[in-house]
C-alpha cells in the first residue's frame, strides 16, 4: 500500500464514523487533528519515559500507527501531497549541512 492508499483507507474509516459531519463530536479540522497528532506523538514518547530500552513492540506499533494516521489526516485536510512533500524535504536535506560536533 502506498501513501495515497493509506490516506484513502483512513478517509474511509473517518467517513464511516461520521466524523466529517458538521455535528460530529470529533470535528476534522486542521487544528483538531494537529492537536491529536501531538498528543499521539507524546504517547510514543511516554513509552520511552524512564527507560532506554525499546518498549513493548505491540504498544509502540499501535502508537506509531495512531501518529501516522493523524499525520495522513492532517495532510489530507490541508490539501498537501504528503508523498511529494517528503520527497521534496529529502532533496532539500541532502543539500543541508549539519555540524559534526554540536556543543
Secondary structure, DSSP 8 states (H G I E B T S, - for coil): --HHHHHHHHHHHHHHHTTTSTT-SS---HHHHHHHHHHHHHHHHHHHTT--S---HHHHHHHHHHHHHHHHHHHHHTT--HHHHHHHHHHHHHT----SS--
